[in-house]
Amino acid sequence: MPSTLINLLKKGGIGVIPTDTIYGVVVRALDKKAVKKLYALRRKTPEKPFIVLISSITELAGFAITPTPAVSRFLKTVWPGKVSVIFPCKAKKFSYLHLGTNTLAFRLPKSKKLQTLLKKTGPLLAPSANPEGEKPAETIAEAKKYFGEKIDVYVSAGRLRGKPSTLVSFLGDSPKVLRAGAVKIKIEI
């Protein structure tokens, strides 16, 4: 990933980049002002906070999330990979991220380029590159039609026709697949 992207993100900018699944609109997850800009740009409903991309399982602790041993074993079977996992997050200091839902979703991508970026920027919020309710952009040209000058940097990887990540919830009594996506999984805990 270009150094201009890293510098812009560190300064609170917004980028559209290829993720391990589809194009995503990204900001640093720990930059409250950038997160607020992203929510305004994507007009996201508060019931669905954005997915946080992390570079290692240990980064969950920085969000006050401590998976049980059984959940940790499950994570090791699907991460790194195209599976996003929702956890309870009651820490008030992250309310700007979870918008009162007290939940956060995380994904540890397999892409080495993306992991390198995450190690340099820290965790990134990465919703798909489209306004809520629209089809995800498959090209940078489509993303530019959606967002234009509201994005600070666009990084192209050609046409991406991937599926969104598989979404698993660890909120209730037992884990559930909420969205069948890029990976078919069985949950055994």
C-alpha positions as CSV (number, residue, x, y, z in Angstrom):
1,M,0.0,0.0,0.0
2,P,1.3,3.5,-0.8
3,S,3.0,5.6,1.9
4,T,0.6,8.4,1.0
5,L,-2.3,6.2,2.2
6,I,-0.6,5.6,5.5
7,N,0.2,9.2,6.0
8,L,-3.3,10.3,5.2
9,L,-4.9,7.8,7.5
10,K,-2.6,8.8,10.3
11,K,-3.7,12.4,9.8
12,G,-7.4,11.5,10.0
13,G,-8.0,10.9,6.3
14,I,-10.4,8.6,4.5
15,G,-9.3,6.1,1.9
16,V,-10.9,3.5,-0.5
17,I,-8.7,0.4,-0.7
18,P,-8.9,-3.2,-1.7
19,T,-9.5,-5.3,1.4
20,D,-9.3,-9.1,1.6
21,T,-12.9,-9.3,0.4
22,I,-14.1,-6.2,-1.5
23,Y,-13.2,-2.5,-1.7
24,G,-13.6,-0.8,1.6
25,V,-13.8,2.8,2.9
26,V,-11.2,3.0,5.7
27,V,-10.3,5.2,8.6
28,R,-8.2,4.6,11.7
29,A,-10.5,3.0,14.3
30,L,-9.0,4.9,17.2
31,D,-9.4,8.3,15.6
32,K,-12.7,9.6,16.8
33,K,-12.9,12.5,14.3
34,A,-12.2,10.2,11.4
35,V,-14.7,7.7,12.6
36,K,-17.4,10.4,12.8
37,K,-16.6,11.5,9.2
38,L,-16.9,7.9,8.1
39,Y,-20.3,7.4,9.7
40,A,-21.5,10.7,8.1
41,L,-20.2,9.6,4.7
42,R,-21.7,6.1,4.8
43,R,-25.0,7.1,6.5
44,K,-24.8,3.9,8.5
45,T,-27.6,2.8,10.7
46,P,-26.6,2.6,14.4
47,E,-27.7,-1.0,14.7
48,K,-24.8,-2.1,12.4
49,P,-21.4,-0.7,13.5
50,F,-18.6,-1.1,11.1
51,I,-16.1,-3.9,11.0
52,V,-12.7,-3.3,12.5
53,L,-9.8,-4.8,10.7
54,I,-6.9,-5.9,13.1
55,S,-3.5,-7.3,12.4
56,S,-3.4,-9.8,15.3
57,I,-5.8,-11.5,17.7
58,T,-4.0,-9.8,20.6
59,E,-5.4,-6.4,19.4
60,L,-8.8,-7.5,20.7
61,A,-7.6,-6.7,24.2
62,G,-7.1,-3.1,23.2
63,F,-10.9,-2.9,22.7
64,A,-11.6,-4.5,26.1
65,I,-12.5,-7.9,24.5
66,T,-11.2,-11.1,26.0
67,P,-12.4,-14.1,24.2
68,T,-13.0,-17.3,26.2
69,P,-10.6,-20.2,25.5
70,A,-13.2,-21.9,23.3
71,V,-13.8,-18.7,21.3
72,S,-10.0,-18.3,20.9
73,R,-9.8,-21.8,19.5
74,F,-12.5,-20.9,17.0
75,L,-10.8,-17.7,16.0
76,K,-7.6,-19.6,15.3
77,T,-9.5,-21.8,12.8
78,V,-11.0,-18.9,10.8
79,W,-8.3,-16.1,11.3
80,P,-6.6,-14.8,9.4
81,G,-9.4,-15.1,6.9
82,K,-12.6,-13.7,5.4
83,V,-14.7,-14.1,8.6
84,S,-15.8,-11.2,10.7
85,V,-16.8,-11.8,14.3
86,I,-19.1,-9.8,16.5
87,F,-18.3,-9.5,20.2
88,P,-20.0,-7.7,23.1
89,C,-18.1,-4.5,23.9
90,K,-19.5,-2.6,26.9
91,A,-16.5,-0.2,27.3
92,K,-17.9,3.3,27.2
93,K,-14.7,4.7,25.7
94,F,-15.6,2.8,22.5
95,S,-19.2,4.2,22.2
96,Y,-18.1,6.3,19.3
97,L,-17.4,3.0,17.5
98,H,-20.4,0.9,18.6
99,L,-22.9,3.8,18.8
100,G,-24.6,2.4,21.9
101,T,-25.0,-1.2,20.5
102,N,-22.3,-2.4,22.9
103,T,-21.0,-4.7,20.2
104,L,-18.1,-4.5,17.8
105,A,-17.2,-6.7,14.8
106,F,-13.6,-7.6,13.9
107,R,-11.7,-9.3,11.1
108,L,-8.1,-10.4,10.9
109,P,-7.4,-10.4,7.1
110,K,-5.1,-12.9,5.5
111,S,-3.7,-10.5,2.9
112,K,-0.1,-9.7,3.7
113,K,-0.3,-6.2,2.2
114,L,-3.3,-5.5,4.3
115,Q,-1.6,-6.8,7.5
116,T,1.4,-4.7,6.8
117,L,-0.8,-1.6,6.4
118,L,-2.6,-2.5,9.7
119,K,0.7,-2.8,11.5
120,K,1.6,0.7,10.3
121,T,-1.8,2.4,10.9
122,G,-3.3,0.4,13.7
123,P,-6.9,-1.0,13.5
124,L,-9.0,0.3,10.6
125,L,-12.8,0.6,10.2
126,A,-13.5,-0.9,6.8
127,P,-17.1,-0.9,5.6
128,S,-17.7,-1.7,2.0
129,A,-17.2,1.1,-0.6
130,N,-20.8,2.1,-1.1
131,P,-23.4,4.3,0.5
132,E,-25.7,2.2,2.7
133,G,-28.2,0.3,0.6
134,E,-26.2,0.6,-2.7
135,K,-24.2,-2.2,-4.4
136,P,-20.6,-2.4,-3.2
137,A,-18.2,-0.7,-5.7
138,E,-16.3,-3.3,-7.8
139,T,-13.9,-0.7,-9.2
140,I,-12.3,2.6,-8.1
141,A,-14.4,4.3,-10.9
142,E,-17.6,3.1,-9.2
143,A,-16.3,4.2,-5.7
144,K,-15.5,7.6,-7.1
145,K,-19.1,7.9,-8.5
146,Y,-20.3,7.2,-5.0
147,F,-17.9,9.4,-3.0
148,G,-16.0,11.7,-5.3
149,E,-13.9,14.3,-3.5
150,K,-15.1,13.2,-0.1
151,I,-12.4,10.5,-0.2
152,D,-8.8,11.6,0.4
153,V,-7.1,8.7,-1.5
154,Y,-8.2,5.9,-3.7
155,V,-6.1,2.7,-4.1
156,S,-6.9,0.5,-7.1
157,A,-6.5,-3.2,-7.5
158,G,-8.6,-3.5,-10.7
159,R,-12.1,-5.1,-10.6
160,L,-12.9,-6.8,-7.3
161,R,-15.9,-9.1,-7.4
162,G,-15.4,-10.7,-4.0
163,K,-18.1,-11.5,-1.5
164,P,-18.4,-9.7,1.8
165,S,-17.0,-11.5,4.8
166,T,-18.9,-14.2,6.6
167,L,-20.3,-12.7,9.7
168,V,-20.5,-14.6,13.0
169,S,-22.0,-13.4,16.2
170,F,-20.9,-14.3,19.7
171,L,-23.6,-12.3,21.4
172,G,-26.2,-14.8,22.5
173,D,-26.1,-18.2,24.3
174,S,-24.5,-19.8,21.2
175,P,-22.6,-18.4,18.2
176,K,-24.6,-17.8,15.0
177,V,-23.7,-17.1,11.4
178,L,-25.5,-13.9,10.6
179,R,-24.3,-13.5,7.0
180,A,-23.1,-16.2,4.7
181,G,-20.3,-14.6,2.8
182,A,-16.9,-15.4,1.3
183,V,-16.3,-18.5,3.6
184,K,-18.5,-21.4,4.6
185,I,-17.9,-22.3,8.2
186,K,-19.2,-24.7,10.8
187,I,-19.3,-23.4,14.3
188,E,-18.3,-25.9,16.9
189,I,-17.4,-24.6,20.3
